Amino acid sequence: MYGGHITDDWDRRLCKTYLEEYMKPEMLEGELLLAPGFNIPGSMDYVSYHTYLDEELPPETPYLYGLHPNAEIGFLTMTSENLFRTVLEMQPRDSGASGGGGMTKEEKVKGLLDEILERLPEEFNMMEMAGRTEDRSPYTVVAFQECERMNILTSEIRRSLKELDLGLKGELTISNEMEATMNALFLDKVPVNWNARAYPSCLPMGAWFADLLLRIKELESWTTDFALPNVVWLAGFFNPQSFLTAIEQSTARKNEWPLDRMVLSVDVTKKWKEDFNSPPREGSYVHGLFMEGARWDSQSGMIADSRLKELTPACPVMFVKATTVDRQETKNMYECPVYKTKERGPTFVWTFNLKTKEKPEKWAIAGVALLLSA
C-alpha cells in the first residue's frame, strides 16, 4: 500500500482483514483488545480518551500491528544497507588509487569484465536443440522459451562488455551506456541494460552473476534430454508462471479436463531436494522457496510463527499438482501469495494454499508470503 491507496487485490485483502478484526460488535461492549494488553476504552469524554491513550497505549512495536519482530529487523537492515550504499556511491571514483597502492576504477572494472567474459557460457543452440526432440509438451515449450530469454540476456552481457573493453583500451569512444555499465560494475550493481533483459532480483553484481550461472547450468541439465528434472528450481525461471501453467495444461490434457477449471494444489513435503530420485507421475516437485513473515513447521505440516532473527527461512520441497476447482481443498488454508523478490508488488507469481492451524487472518495481517529469492 502507498499513501493509503489500495493498488491490488492483496492490499484489498489486508484492509478487509483489518476491518474484520477490529470493527466488531465487541467494540461497543469494551471487550476487544486493539493490541496485546491494550483494551478498547469505554464510554468517556474527549479529555479522558486522550488521558487513556497517553497512559495505556503500549510502545510502538511490530506486535502492535500484528507483525513479527523480524519485520523490524528486516526494515532496519534494509535501511542500513541503503545508507551504506549511498555513502559508497558518494565516494570519489578513484579514491583507491589515491592511496598509492590501490587499483584505479578502470583497473578494477577491467579485471571484473575479463572474469565475467571468461566464465560466461556460450548461448544455447536453438536449432540443434529443436532437432534433438520432436516432443512439444507444455514442459518442453517452457524449456525453449527460457533458453531463448537466456540467450537474449547473455548476448547483451557479452556485447556490452566487449564494447566496454574496447573503450577501456582506447579503441572506442566511451558512450553514456558504456560509462553507466562501468559505474555499475565498479559499485557492484547490475547494469541497467542487463536488468532490462533479466529477471527481477535484489542481488548485488557478484551474487547476481553467480545466480545467473546456476540458472544456465539448470537449463543445460534440463535440455540435455528434455526430461522433467526430479525437483525443479522454480526460482530459476525468467517466467515461473509459465511452468506452473504448464503443470495445469499437462494434467488437463492427460485427464481431458477443461483448462479453465484447473487450479494448483500445493503439498509441502518433509524432504529436501537431495532426497528425491525421480519426478512425480503428475505435477512437479519444486524447491527454492522462502517464507517471509512466518515459517513452515515440518513436524506439524503447517505455517508457524517465525523464530527470532530467521527472516526468510527456506521451505522444504513442495509437490505442486493440478486439480479441478470443485476438488480443491479450502478448509484451514491460508492463501499465500508467491513473489519473485522481497519487493513484492509487480513481482507476484501465483497463490499457493498452505495449511494453517491458526486463523488465516493472522497470517494476512503479518504479511506472510513465499519468496523465490531470499
ChimeraX attribute file (.defattr): number of C-alpha atoms within 10 A of each C-alpha:
attribute: neighborCount
match mode: 1-to-1
recipient: residues
	/A:1	13
	/A:2	7
	/A:3	5
	/A:4	8
	/A:5	9
	/A:6	14
	/A:7	11
	/A:8	11
	/A:9	9
	/A:10	15
	/A:11	16
	/A:12	14
	/A:13	15
	/A:14	19
	/A:15	17
	/A:16	12
	/A:17	17
	/A:18	17
	/A:19	11
	/A:20	11
	/A:21	14
	/A:22	15
	/A:23	13
	/A:24	11
	/A:25	10
	/A:26	12
	/A:27	16
	/A:28	13
	/A:29	12
	/A:30	13
	/A:31	13
	/A:32	18
	/A:33	14
	/A:34	17
	/A:35	15
	/A:36	12
	/A:37	11
	/A:38	14
	/A:39	15
	/A:40	19
	/A:41	19
	/A:42	14
	/A:43	11
	/A:44	10
	/A:45	8
	/A:46	8
	/A:47	8
	/A:48	13
	/A:49	14
	/A:50	11
	/A:51	11
	/A:52	14
	/A:53	13
	/A:54	10
	/A:55	9
	/A:56	12
	/A:57	16
	/A:58	14
	/A:59	8
	/A:60	8
	/A:61	13
	/A:62	15
	/A:63	15
	/A:64	16
	/A:65	14
	/A:66	17
	/A:67	20
	/A:68	21
	/A:69	17
	/A:70	20
	/A:71	20
	/A:72	13
	/A:73	16
	/A:74	15
	/A:75	11
	/A:76	12
	/A:77	12
	/A:78	11
	/A:79	12
	/A:80	12
	/A:81	12
	/A:82	12
	/A:83	11
	/A:84	11
	/A:85	13
	/A:86	11
	/A:87	10
	/A:88	12
	/A:89	13
	/A:90	9
	/A:91	10
	/A:92	10
	/A:93	15
	/A:94	13
	/A:95	13
	/A:96	15
	/A:97	13
	/A:98	11
	/A:99	9
	/A:100	8
	/A:101	8
	/A:102	13
	/A:103	15
	/A:104	15
	/A:105	19
	/A:106	15
	/A:107	14
	/A:108	15
	/A:109	23
	/A:110	20
	/A:111	10
	/A:112	17
	/A:113	19
	/A:114	13
	/A:115	11
	/A:116	17
	/A:117	14
	/A:118	9
	/A:119	11
	/A:120	16
	/A:121	13
	/A:122	11
	/A:123	15
	/A:124	18
	/A:125	11
	/A:126	13
	/A:127	8
	/A:128	9
	/A:129	16
	/A:130	12
	/A:131	8
	/A:132	13
	/A:133	12
	/A:134	9
	/A:135	11
	/A:136	11
	/A:137	12
	/A:138	16
	/A:139	21
	/A:140	20
	/A:141	16
	/A:142	21
	/A:143	19
	/A:144	19
	/A:145	16
	/A:146	21
	/A:147	23
	/A:148	15
	/A:149	17
	/A:150	23
	/A:151	19
	/A:152	14
	/A:153	21
	/A:154	21
	/A:155	15
	/A:156	15
	/A:157	18
	/A:158	17
	/A:159	13
	/A:160	18
	/A:161	20
	/A:162	15
	/A:163	18
	/A:164	25
	/A:165	20
	/A:166	13
	/A:167	16
	/A:168	18
	/A:169	11
	/A:170	10
	/A:171	11
	/A:172	12
	/A:173	13
	/A:174	17
	/A:175	12
	/A:176	9
	/A:177	15
	/A:178	19
	/A:179	13
	/A:180	15
	/A:181	22
	/A:182	25
	/A:183	19
	/A:184	18
	/A:185	21
	/A:186	20
	/A:187	18
	/A:188	18
	/A:189	18
	/A:190	23
	/A:191	20
	/A:192	13
	/A:193	15
	/A:194	17
	/A:195	12
	/A:196	10
	/A:197	17
	/A:198	17
	/A:199	19
	/A:200	16
	/A:201	18
	/A:202	15
	/A:203	16
	/A:204	14
	/A:205	17
	/A:206	14
	/A:207	13
	/A:208	16
	/A:209	16
	/A:210	12
	/A:211	15
	/A:212	18
	/A:213	14
	/A:214	13
	/A:215	19
	/A:216	23
	/A:217	13
	/A:218	16
	/A:219	20
	/A:220	15
	/A:221	14
	/A:222	16
	/A:223	19
	/A:224	10
	/A:225	11
	/A:226	20
	/A:227	12
	/A:228	18
	/A:229	18
	/A:230	17
	/A:231	23
	/A:232	21
	/A:233	19
	/A:234	19
	/A:235	20
	/A:236	22
	/A:237	25
	/A:238	19
	/A:239	17
	/A:240	19
	/A:241	15
	/A:242	19
	/A:243	21
	/A:244	22
	/A:245	18
	/A:246	20
	/A:247	23
	/A:248	27
	/A:249	21
	/A:250	19
	/A:251	20
	/A:252	19
	/A:253	11
	/A:254	9
	/A:255	9
	/A:256	10
	/A:257	15
	/A:258	13
	/A:259	16
	/A:260	11
	/A:261	12
	/A:262	21
	/A:263	20
	/A:264	21
	/A:265	20
	/A:266	19
	/A:267	17
	/A:268	20
	/A:269	14
	/A:270	15
	/A:271	13
	/A:272	15
	/A:273	17
	/A:274	9
	/A:275	11
	/A:276	13
	/A:277	10
	/A:278	11
	/A:279	17
	/A:280	16
	/A:281	7
	/A:282	15
	/A:283	21
	/A:284	21
	/A:285	26
	/A:286	22
	/A:287	21
	/A:288	21
	/A:289	24
	/A:290	23
	/A:291	24
	/A:292	22
	/A:293	25
	/A:294	25
	/A:295	23
	/A:296	23
	/A:297	16
	/A:298	15
	/A:299	7
	/A:300	11
	/A:301	16
	/A:302	18
	/A:303	22
	/A:304	17
	/A:305	14
	/A:306	20
	/A:307	15
	/A:308	11
	/A:309	12
	/A:310	16
	/A:311	21
	/A:312	23
	/A:313	19
	/A:314	20
	/A:315	22
	/A:316	20
	/A:317	24
	/A:318	22
	/A:319	19
	/A:320	20
	/A:321	21
	/A:322	23
	/A:323	21
	/A:324	18
	/A:325	13
	/A:326	9
	/A:327	10
	/A:328	14
	/A:329	14
	/A:330	11
	/A:331	9
	/A:332	15
	/A:333	18
	/A:334	24
	/A:335	20
	/A:336	20
	/A:337	19
	/A:338	21
	/A:339	24
	/A:340	28
	/A:341	22
	/A:342	17
	/A:343	13
	/A:344	15
	/A:345	15
	/A:346	11
	/A:347	17
	/A:348	16
	/A:349	20
	/A:350	17
	/A:351	17
	/A:352	20
	/A:353	20
	/A:354	21
	/A:355	23
	/A:356	19
	/A:357	13
	/A:358	15
	/A:359	11
	/A:360	19
	/A:361	18
	/A:362	16
	/A:363	23
	/A:364	23
	/A:365	18
	/A:366	20
	/A:367	19
	/A:368	22
	/A:369	23
	/A:370	30
	/A:371	26
	/A:372	24
	/A:373	20
	/A:374	19
